[in-house]
Amino acid sequence: MADLKRFLVRRAVTFIPTIIGVTLITFIIAFVIPANPARAWAGGIKADPHVVATIVKEYHLNDPWYVQYYFFMKGILTNSIVDPLFNYKVMSYMLARFPITFQLTLFALFFLIVLGIPLGIISALKKDTVIDAFVRVWALTGVSVPIFWLGYIFIYVFFYMLGWITVAGVPYPKVHITGIPIIDALLSGDWTTFAENIKRFILPGFTLGFAGIGIIARLVRNSFLEAINSDYIYFAKMRGLRNRRVFMHALRNALVPVVTVVGLQFGGLLGGAPITETVFGIPGMGRAMVQAIFNMDFPVLIAGTLLAALIFVITNLVVDILYAIIDPRVRF
Amino acid sequence: MAEEVYEKKILDRFSDALIAFLVKIITLFRKDWYRRNRSRVEEWKLMLYALNRSPIGIAGLVLGMSFIIVGIIGPIIAPHSYDFSFIMATGQYKKYFLAPPGTGGALLGTDDLGRDLLSQMLYGARISLVVTALVLPVGIIIGIMLGLIAGYYGGIIDEFIMRVTDMFLAFPGLILALALSAALTDRMALAIANNPYLTGLVSFIFAVKPNDALNMAQTLSIVVALWIVWWPGYARLTRGLTLQAKNNVYVEAARALSMSSVGIMTKHILPNILGSLLVLMTMDVGSVILVEAGLSFLFGAQMKIPDWGAIVQHGSQYLVNGAWWLVMIPGLAILVSVLGWNLFGDALRDILDPRTRRSIEFKVKKVKKTSEEAGEVSK
């Protein structure tokens, strides 16, 4: 475990430059490239020069870039910077949208695990059959399908033709415990809100997870096949263990790499899913960032990328640690 | 003694002819090449035989090639221009407002402005193709160069390059590309407007009217944004492969013969890792099409000249009116193009990996060489 500790320290040290770099890139895109953010915020070409001057002073836009960078980062981290266009605190705005994205990711993850892993095991057990081919086609189609198209097909079929689901908006329960609507509804026993949330998130979740399901299934299939053909399984069979025991034995070992991939997918999805959120009208982080880009609302964009990069780096770290715990062979 | 040769199908003869043609061209420039690279040519032939026996690979190749062909000739065979409107031309508003596929003259239907979906999609194919052709080479070259340098030199250079790479990978890619291209569009438009040659070039490669060249600024800024987003993946993969390859004896030998570092990287390491990179490159053709469609979908109405993603975005407003074709048909075109390249890449992985290639080759039935074929094989 001493190795793990040293690894953690090393990772923590490299993690800080990554985060600073990400925010710096966003900052450069936001402030160096476009011509005049202050005028854009004040309303474009016809903006009142007094308003523009005030904005320039308020947001330190005439100072050297490092002063601006410091000002914006400090403002975002201490939640003191106010959005120039909509007059809310930037960090609280992004943090309020995080639970929605988290909920969407939970749904995607649910499908990833509940469909991906069993499909993979079945296709490994029934190797070279129709099911195996189906999983292979799914994996390839999943990474090829334009996610907005898939979303619109689901909307067309389940909303327009069948009317089974509801789109747009997130119903909140009255109680506020974790901030994530569906978990709060579950905890407070508010079943109508719970059902409404499922109705609205089941399709976006499936759409978002669609590509991942195929990838996970293929991965489980390959690592399960590798496990079932290895010496320890041969040995276990030789000892006369029951099939079920042998199966569990192989499964445990086959799922080790799956943890990594699921973890990385989770980290990637938590940063916001701009396309899925746009198609289904879900007010999550991805949608907020897209709108911020179109409004030239740079403080929100910086806060969003900061959050997304932080989440990504932290989940990667957690996945690495988890990997060391479940697979004792891994040494750092 | 009778020698064993592979039983050949029509496709095999075709691929043999292809290789023979290639060899002929190389021989034009380097006379001695074939004699010295005979085994390599034989290996290429075997790879193509393996491809010929992989239905997935052939299907992928056909779909991928048809994307390229449609992209090239699409604007030429399009029945109408991308901005042609049936409503403007005929004045029949009721008939051509969201006309379903098959309505008089509009094979795939029309949108709310009466524009012909088929023509729009054929022009959109050109945009997709040009974006892919502009994005991939630059992204790949930057990524491979940085990856080679990081993997070969190691130490502080490696650490620095990989930290920067990690930084870009930690970024939500779509957001980075969207922000970059949104920020770049105005400058790009300015650059196109100020340079008549650029205006001509842009309108030529995208097959748009010269007046509309300025409207391609959005698309070109997507290209630049994708350069920035695309290289880190290649840098990371190349670095990993270089780390493995540089411990080989032939690299040691080259170094002992005091070959320059650049020479070792380009002549010894790169050719040996190219196979693994080739699979990623093939699949990335699909990925670029997909990401570009996603970006233009998010940009929506800001894409003045619609490509596939923007057509879907525009059409999605009318989905509740039952106008499924505006969403389904362009989406299907994206899916098929991307799927083709992914299928091809998937087959290529099996073919390029020596372990799995053998298993494909074993499926090739061997027959006794007959006298009439003897001449051809020993050539």
Interface residues (C-beta under 8 A of the other chain):
Chain A: T14 P17 T18 I19 G21 V22 I25 T26 I29 A30 I33 P34 A35 L140 T141 V143 S144 V145 P146 I147 F148 W149 Y152 I153 I155 Y156 Y160 G268 G271 G272 P274 I275 T278 V279 G286 M289 V290 I293 F294 L301 G304 T305 A308 A309 F312 V313
Chain B: R163 V164 D166 M167 F168 A170 F171 P172 L174 I175 L176 L178 A179 L180 A182 A183 L184 D186 R187 G286 S287 L290 A293 G294 F297 L298 G309 V312 Q313 S316 L319 V320 G322 W324 V327 M328 P330 G331 L332 I334 L335 V338 L339 N342 L343 D346
